[in-house]
């Protein structure tokens, strides 16, 4: 691909920019708040969120503003939820896969649960910024999907696409352009994998990709300036508006008839 050739030529500059970004970008904490619990006396939906710092809610101060809290809030008029969050800053597909293999025991307070109806995943940004190849990442993603499908037998697995790194304010040009192109490639291949998994017969789990719409409602602003408004202060993690929009897309999938009717 063209971007790979250009990125190779620019590799000394890209490496220097990447090191500077790692050194100078503020390290935001994971938000406070419950990661395991339930809403209502008789929850009708078992929800698990798995992933990286975005899944953990980095960028906001409390889980109520993060993906987990926003999904719970938006589901509350319709469904009571038994919820769990297993996410860690810096997590890659590989490290999450290994953690699941090692910790999926009955004694684990989150991963020990026997089934989840819906699983939301958020993995890939830390893979993109590493040296892992797209082919290797897809192999790891498939292993990850097969493990959670076999272990928890979810009805729905919502796979969050990679965000548009080409619009991240924290990244300087041309690093921003290069990582944005790499993310586009990974997303294209991820969509192909999800399509293949959904075509497999005798499977009770359905996969769907969540891709955040990032339409700029303020035409007087550039997209980069718009992203500065909706992202966290570090210019790398979601802000509250993005978590809200992300949750809305997840809730729409959950309530579209594929999952919810079996719980009422």
C-alpha positions as CSV (number, residue, x, y, z in Angstrom):
1,X,0.0,0.0,0.0
2,X,1.1,3.6,-0.7
3,X,1.1,4.7,2.9
4,X,3.4,1.8,3.9
5,X,6.0,3.0,1.4
6,X,5.7,6.6,2.5
7,X,5.8,5.6,6.1
8,X,9.0,3.5,5.5
9,X,10.7,6.5,3.9
10,X,9.6,8.7,6.8
11,X,10.3,6.1,9.5
12,X,13.1,8.1,11.3
13,X,10.9,11.1,11.7
14,X,7.9,8.9,12.7
15,X,9.9,7.1,15.3
16,X,11.1,10.4,16.7
17,X,7.6,11.9,16.8
18,X,6.3,8.7,18.4
19,X,8.8,8.8,21.2
20,X,8.1,12.5,21.8
21,X,4.3,11.8,22.0
22,X,4.9,9.1,24.5
23,X,7.1,11.4,26.6
24,X,5.0,14.5,26.5
25,X,1.3,13.3,26.4
26,X,-0.3,13.6,29.9
27,X,-1.0,10.2,31.5
28,X,-4.7,10.3,32.5
29,X,-6.0,8.0,35.2
30,X,-8.7,5.4,34.9
31,X,-12.0,6.8,36.3
32,X,-13.4,6.1,39.7
33,X,-16.6,4.1,40.0
34,X,-18.0,0.6,40.2
35,X,-16.9,-1.9,37.6
36,X,-19.2,-4.7,38.7
37,X,-22.8,-4.5,39.8
38,X,-26.4,-4.5,38.8
39,X,-29.3,-2.2,38.2
40,X,-32.7,-3.2,39.6
41,X,-33.6,-6.3,41.7
42,X,-33.9,-8.7,38.7
43,X,-31.5,-7.9,35.9
44,X,-32.5,-9.2,32.5
45,X,-29.3,-8.5,30.6
46,X,-25.8,-9.7,31.4
47,X,-23.2,-7.2,30.0
48,X,-19.4,-7.4,29.8
49,X,-17.1,-4.7,28.5
50,X,-13.5,-5.9,27.6
51,X,-10.6,-3.9,26.4
52,X,-8.1,-1.1,26.8
53,X,-8.0,2.4,28.3
54,X,-11.0,3.6,26.3
55,X,-13.1,0.7,27.5
56,X,-11.9,1.5,31.0
57,X,-13.1,5.1,30.6
58,X,-9.9,7.1,30.5
59,X,-10.7,10.7,29.7
60,X,-13.5,11.2,32.1
61,X,-13.5,11.3,35.9
62,X,-16.1,8.7,36.8
63,X,-17.5,5.5,35.3
64,X,-20.9,7.2,35.0
65,X,-19.5,9.3,32.2
66,X,-17.6,6.5,30.6
67,X,-18.8,3.8,28.1
68,X,-20.0,1.5,30.9
69,X,-22.0,4.1,32.7
70,X,-23.5,5.6,29.6
71,X,-24.6,2.2,28.3
72,X,-26.3,1.4,31.6
73,X,-28.0,4.8,31.8
74,X,-29.3,4.5,28.2
75,X,-30.6,1.0,28.8
76,X,-32.2,1.9,32.1
77,X,-35.6,2.8,30.8
78,X,-35.9,-0.6,29.1
79,X,-33.6,-3.1,30.8
80,X,-32.1,-3.8,34.2
81,X,-28.5,-4.9,33.7
82,X,-26.0,-7.1,35.4
83,X,-22.7,-5.5,34.3
84,X,-19.0,-6.0,34.5
85,X,-15.9,-4.2,33.1
86,X,-12.6,-5.8,32.5
87,X,-10.3,-3.3,31.0
88,X,-6.8,-1.9,31.5
89,X,-4.7,1.0,30.3
90,X,-2.2,-0.2,27.7
91,X,-4.0,-3.4,26.9
92,X,-3.4,-5.0,23.5
93,X,-5.3,-7.8,21.9
94,X,-2.5,-10.1,22.8
95,X,-2.3,-9.1,26.5
96,X,-6.0,-9.3,26.9
97,X,-6.2,-12.7,25.3
98,X,-3.5,-14.0,27.7
99,X,-5.3,-12.4,30.6
100,X,-8.5,-14.2,29.7
101,X,-6.7,-17.5,29.3
102,X,-5.1,-17.2,32.7
103,X,-8.0,-15.7,34.7
104,X,-11.1,-17.3,33.3
105,X,-11.7,-19.3,36.5
106,X,-14.8,-19.5,38.6
107,X,-13.0,-17.6,41.4
108,X,-12.5,-14.5,39.3
109,X,-15.1,-11.8,40.3
110,X,-15.6,-10.7,36.7
111,X,-14.3,-13.4,34.3
112,X,-15.7,-16.2,36.5
113,X,-19.3,-15.5,35.4
114,X,-20.6,-18.4,33.3
115,X,-22.4,-16.4,30.6
116,X,-22.8,-12.9,29.2
117,X,-25.6,-11.9,26.8
118,X,-23.7,-9.0,25.3
119,X,-20.0,-8.4,25.2
120,X,-18.5,-5.0,24.0
121,X,-14.9,-5.1,23.0
122,X,-12.4,-2.2,22.5
123,X,-9.0,-3.2,21.4
124,X,-6.5,-2.1,18.8
125,X,-5.2,1.4,19.4
126,X,-2.2,0.0,21.4
127,X,-1.7,-2.6,18.7
128,X,-1.7,0.1,16.0
129,X,1.0,2.1,17.9
130,X,3.1,-1.1,18.3
131,X,5.0,-3.0,15.6
132,X,2.4,-5.8,15.3
133,X,1.4,-6.6,11.7
134,X,-2.1,-6.4,10.5
135,X,-2.1,-10.2,9.7
136,X,-0.9,-11.0,13.2
137,X,-3.4,-8.6,14.8
138,X,-6.3,-10.2,12.9
139,X,-5.1,-13.7,14.0
140,X,-5.1,-12.5,17.6
141,X,-8.5,-10.9,17.3
142,X,-9.9,-14.1,15.9
143,X,-8.5,-16.1,18.7
144,X,-9.9,-13.5,21.2
145,X,-13.4,-13.7,19.6
146,X,-13.4,-17.5,19.6
147,X,-12.4,-17.6,23.2
148,X,-15.1,-15.2,24.5
149,X,-17.7,-16.9,22.3
150,X,-16.9,-20.3,23.6
151,X,-16.4,-19.2,27.2
152,X,-19.5,-17.0,27.6
153,X,-21.8,-17.9,24.7
154,X,-23.0,-14.3,24.2
155,X,-25.9,-13.6,21.9
156,X,-24.2,-10.4,20.7
157,X,-20.5,-9.4,20.4
158,X,-20.1,-5.7,19.6
159,X,-16.7,-5.0,18.2
160,X,-15.6,-1.4,18.4
161,X,-13.7,-0.3,15.3
162,X,-10.4,1.5,15.6
163,X,-10.9,5.3,16.1
164,X,-9.7,7.8,13.5
165,X,-6.2,8.2,14.6
166,X,-5.7,10.5,11.7
167,X,-7.7,13.1,13.6
168,X,-6.1,12.7,17.1
169,X,-5.0,16.2,18.3
170,X,-2.1,14.6,20.4
171,X,-0.4,13.3,17.3
172,X,1.8,15.6,15.1
173,X,1.8,15.4,11.3
174,X,3.0,13.1,9.6
175,X,2.7,10.6,12.4
176,X,-1.0,11.4,12.6
177,X,-1.5,10.7,8.9
178,X,0.6,7.4,9.0
179,X,-1.3,6.0,12.0
180,X,-4.6,7.1,10.5
181,X,-3.8,5.2,7.4
182,X,-2.7,2.1,9.4
183,X,-6.0,2.3,11.4
184,X,-8.0,2.4,8.2
185,X,-6.2,-0.7,6.9
186,X,-6.8,-2.6,10.2
187,X,-10.5,-1.6,10.1
188,X,-11.0,-2.8,6.6
189,X,-9.5,-6.2,7.4
190,X,-11.5,-6.3,10.7
191,X,-14.7,-5.9,8.8
192,X,-13.8,-8.8,6.6
193,X,-13.1,-11.0,9.6
194,X,-16.4,-10.1,11.3
195,X,-18.3,-10.9,8.1
196,X,-16.6,-14.3,7.9
197,X,-17.4,-15.0,11.5
198,X,-21.0,-14.2,11.0
199,X,-21.2,-16.5,8.0
200,X,-20.1,-19.5,10.0
201,X,-22.9,-22.0,10.6
202,X,-24.2,-23.3,13.9
203,X,-23.1,-20.3,15.9
204,X,-25.3,-18.7,18.5
205,X,-23.3,-15.4,18.7
206,X,-23.8,-12.5,16.3
207,X,-21.0,-10.0,15.7
208,X,-21.5,-6.3,14.9
209,X,-19.0,-3.5,14.4
210,X,-19.5,-0.2,16.1
211,X,-17.9,2.6,14.2
212,X,-18.3,6.1,15.7
213,X,-19.8,8.7,13.5
214,X,-17.7,11.8,13.7
215,X,-19.7,14.4,11.8
216,X,-18.7,17.9,12.6
217,X,-21.8,19.9,13.5
218,X,-19.9,23.1,13.4
219,X,-18.8,23.8,9.8
220,X,-16.7,26.8,10.9
221,X,-14.4,24.4,12.7
222,X,-11.9,22.1,11.1
223,X,-12.2,18.4,12.0
224,X,-9.1,18.6,14.1
225,X,-10.5,21.5,16.1
226,X,-13.8,19.7,16.5
227,X,-11.9,16.6,17.8
228,X,-10.2,18.9,20.3
229,X,-13.6,19.8,21.7
230,X,-14.9,16.2,22.1
231,X,-11.8,14.4,23.1
232,X,-10.1,14.3,26.5
233,X,-7.6,16.9,27.6
234,X,-4.7,14.6,26.4
235,X,-5.9,14.7,22.8
236,X,-5.7,10.9,22.7
237,X,-8.7,9.5,24.6
238,X,-12.4,10.0,24.3
239,X,-14.2,12.8,26.1
240,X,-17.7,12.6,27.5
241,X,-19.4,13.4,24.2
242,X,-17.7,10.5,22.5
243,X,-18.5,8.0,25.3
244,X,-22.1,9.1,25.0
245,X,-22.2,8.6,21.2
246,X,-20.4,5.3,21.5
247,X,-22.9,4.0,24.1
248,X,-25.8,5.1,21.9
249,X,-24.6,3.0,19.1
250,X,-24.1,0.0,21.4
251,X,-27.5,0.4,23.0
252,X,-29.1,0.7,19.5
253,X,-27.7,-2.7,18.6
254,X,-28.8,-4.3,21.9
255,X,-32.3,-3.0,21.5
256,X,-32.8,-3.6,17.8
257,X,-34.6,-6.9,18.4
258,X,-31.6,-9.2,18.2
259,X,-31.0,-9.4,21.9
260,X,-33.6,-7.6,24.1
261,X,-36.8,-9.6,23.3
262,X,-35.4,-12.7,24.8
263,X,-35.1,-11.1,28.2
264,X,-38.7,-9.7,28.6
